[in-house]
Amino acid sequence: MKLNKVVIWGHKLHSHTHSYIHNAFFIAFKHLQYDTYWFDDNDNVKHIDFDNTLFISEHQVDKKIPQNKSSLYFIHFLEREHYKELDNEQLIDIKCAFRDMKREKELNKELLFEPVNDNKFEFISKHNGIYTYYMLWGTDLLPHEIDNNIEQLENIRKKRTNTNYFIGSITKPWAILHHLCRQMRIPFAQYGASFNINSSNNMSITENMNLTQQSLIAPAFQDEFQVKDNYIPCRIFKNISYGRMGITNNKIVNDLFNGRLIYDENIANAAQKALDFENNYDEIKVKELMEYVRNNHTYTSRISTIISFINKNTNHQF
């Protein structure tokens, strides 16, 4: 069956942390000139023909998703019982590489993961007739926007201030960084993570990028649970694509970038290394990381791999 449209079903922008993933998919599909829509359970969609649709959603917000026999459903943490009228072939369970692969391997030592392509960022497994598609998230910029930032690296460098800007929730690692900033008398400003679409604290992609570029350093720190879980945060891809040096306290993140990031498992040590880098700035290192993200970790890259998977492994074609 031929798919002719894409529907992102679920979290509207700023309503949930997953809304930023939905937004990135929406932007990338539109950029690639697919007929693309974004709805949720509260929208009146009676006038929309949902036949032959690629749906992308998440298990908390798919209760009213239109279901028909001609469509294909990519659902993050699929709940099979919600799709009783559909065939297994129509359902793809989206999970995170490498976090969920680690979790599931611990439960089933015999489970095998097949890479979707040579990059080995996306994998598939099959259980009870349903594919699970493991993927990394990515930056919310398009490749040409990263190219523009590469061309503007000198100006981006000049935008840096002596304030640490952070867009997100203040979890333990960010509380540690905040404390370090107070000790060093470095201003620390936090935005976003309201999960209220009407909040004045919300940041657009451009605002997020500008503040990240202005920040004294731009780390992608993670709490202990995420580090142990092999979780790769989208923040690392975003910060690098915005023109900043990658900073992490997670070894698997550094390994993904072939050891080219500023890395230390200790937050204070990583922050100091980042400050040292800014005082001895190496534009070539930053540019190389940006090119790597542009070539491998945008949502246009993710969509290309998803479409290859669909055409090869399902009864649908895109």
N, C-alpha and C positions, 0 to 999 in steps of 0.2 A: 504493500500500500504506500502511496506517495503522500508524504507529509507536506503541507503547504503553508503552515503558520506556526508561530511559537507563542505560547501563553505562559507567562510567569504568574503563578497563582499563589498569593500569600502576602507575607509581611510587606506593607507599604513602607516607604523610606522613613527611617528614624523610629519606627515603631518597635523594632527588635534588632538584636545584634545580627541576625541572619538577613535582615533587610538590605544590608550593604552588599551581600553576596547576590541577592536578587537584583539589586540595582546594577551591579557590574554585569551580570548576564544580560539584563535588559538593554543596557547601553551597547554592549558588544554585538548582540544580535541585530539591533537597529543599524549599527555601523556597517555590518555585513549585508545590509539591505534585505533581511528577512522580514516578512510581515509579522510584527511582534506587538504583543499587548501585555498589560500588567493589571490583573484583577485580584480581588480578595473576596471572602465570603459575604461581605456587605454590599458588593456592587450588584447593580441590576444588569444582567447580561442576557436578558431574554432575546435581544435582537442579534446576538452573535451566533454565527455558525461555528460550532466547535468540532466538526468533523475533520479528520486528517490533521490533527494538531499534535505538536510536541509540547507537552505540559512539563513545567519544572516547578516543583513545590517542596514543601517541608511538612512533616507529619503533624505539626501543631495547628496548621492553618489550611488543611485540605478537605475540611468536612463537607463543603458544598461544591467541590470541584466537579465540573461536568464530566460525565463518564460515558464513553461510547466505544464501539468495537473497532473504529477506524483510527484511533489515536494511540499515542505512546506516552507513558508516564514515567518521568524521572523524579522520584520522591526521596528526599533526604530522610533517612530512618523510616522507610516504608512500613506501614501497618497493613499487612495483607488483608485482614478481616474487613477493612474499609472498602476494599475493591472486589467484593464477592462476585460481581457480574462480569468482571474482566478476566481475560486469559492471562496465564503466567507470562506469556511472551510479550504482553503489553506493558509489563511492569519492570522497572529498573530501580533497585534500591541504591541510592547515592550515599556513600560514606566517605570518610576522610582517609586518605593515605597520609601518613603511615600509622596514625593513631589507631584507627579502627581495625587495621590489619593486625597490629600487635595485640589488641584486645581479643580478636576472634581466633588468632593463632593460639593464644593461651587456653582458649576453650576447646579448640579442635586442632590438635597437632597435625592432623592429616590434610587440613585445608590448604589448597594450592592457590596462588595468585599469579595470574598470567598478565604480563605487561601488554598494554594496548598498542604501544609502539616502541621504538628504540629509545625514546627519552626516559622511559621508566619512571614517569611521574603519575601515570594513571594505570590502574590494574583492574582486572575483573576476576570474579569467582562465580560459581554457580551452585545453588543449593535449593533443593526441592523445586527445580525447574525455573527458578528466578535468578537472573543475573544481579550481582552486586557490583557496582561501579565505584571504585575507590579513586578519589581525585584530590589534588591539592587545590586550595583556593588561589588567588592571584592578586595582582595589582588592579586597581580600578581605572588605570589609564590605558588608552589604546596605544599601539606601537608608535604611531606617528607623534603622539603627545610625549612619549618618552624621548624620541629623537629630538623634539624641540627642547626638552630639558637638557639633553646632552649638549646641544648647541649653546645653551644658556648657562652652562656650568659655572663660568667665571662670575656671572651676575648673581647666580644662586648663592655662590660662596659669599658674595658681598652682602647678601640679605641677612646673614646669620647675626643674631643678637646675643646678649649675655643673659637672656631669659630662657628657661626650659619650658617649652610648650608641650602639653600632652593632651591628646584627644582620645578619650576612652574612660573606662571605669578604673577607679583607684583600688586595685587589688594589692596584695602584699608587696610584690616587687616595686610597684610604683610608689607605695608608701615609703619603702626604703629609699628610693631615689629622692622623693620629696624631702625626707629627713636629711639626706646627704646635702641636698641643695640648701636647706636652712643652715646647716653647719658651715657651709662654704659661702653663705650669704648670696646665693644665686636665686633670683626670683623663679618661682614655679607657678605656672598657670595651667589650669585644667579646663577642658571644654568637652562637649558631647556627652554620650552615654546617658542621655535623659530618657530615651525610649518613649518619648512623647513627641508626636509629630508636630505639635504646636509650640514646642519649647524654643526659646530664643537662644538656648545654649547649643542647638544643633549646628553642625558645620556641613557645608556643601563640599564636594570633592575639591573644588578650587580653594576654598577656605582652609580645608584640612591640609592641602598641599602647601599653601603659602605659610601657614603656621609651622609646619614641619620644616620648611626651608629656613624659617627664621629662628628655629630653636637652636640653643647652644649645642646640644647633641640630640640625636634622634634614634634612641634605642628601640628594640622590639623585645623587651623583657617579658618573661613568662613566669607564672608561679610554679611551685614544685610539682604539682599534679600534672600540669601540661608538659613540663620537661620530662618527667618519668613516663608520660603517655606517648612520647614521640610526636607531639602535635606541632605542625608547622603553621605559624600564624600568618594571616594575610598581611599583617602590619610590616613584616620584613620586606615583602615584595613592594608594598606601597612606598615605604620610606626610601628604598633604594631608587625606585622609579622616579620619585620626586626630586632626586639629585643629592641624596645624603648617604654617607657611609653606613653600611649595615653593621649593627651592633646586637649581639645576642648573648644570653646566658644558657643557651640550649645547644648541646653538642651536635645533635642531629641536624639542626638548622645550619650550623657552620659546615657540617659535612655535606649538606646539599649544595652548598656554594664552594665545595672543594677546599675548605679551610681558609677562604679568603676574607672572611668577616673579622671584625673585632669580637673576640670571644673570651669570656671567662665565666665560670659557673657562679662566681661571687659577684653580686651586683655592684658593690663598691669598686672592686678591681676592674670590672668591665667599664664602669663609668669613667674611672681614671684613665684607662687606656684610650677611651673615646676622646677625652679632653686632650690627651697627649697627641692623638691623631690630628685633631683640629688645629693644634699649635704647630704641627709639622705636616700640613695638608698635602695629600698626594692625589691630584686630580685624575691621574691615569687609573689608579685603583678604583676610584668611584665610577669612572666612565666604563671600565670593563665590567663591573657589577651591573651597571645600568643596561649595558648591551646584553648581558646574560638574561636579565629579567625580561627585557624587550623580546628576546628570541624564544623564551621558554615559559614565561609565567604571566602572560596576559590572558584575559578571558577570550580573546580571539583565538589564542592557542588552544585553550581548553575546549572551545566550541569545535574547532577543527578536528580534535581527537574524538570528541563525542559523536560528531557526524560520521567519522570513519567507523567507529564502533557500531553505530546504528546500521549503516549500510552493509556491514560485514556480518553482524551477529543477530539481527532481527528480521522480521518479515516486512519491515518498513524501509523506505528509502527517502533520503533528504537531498 
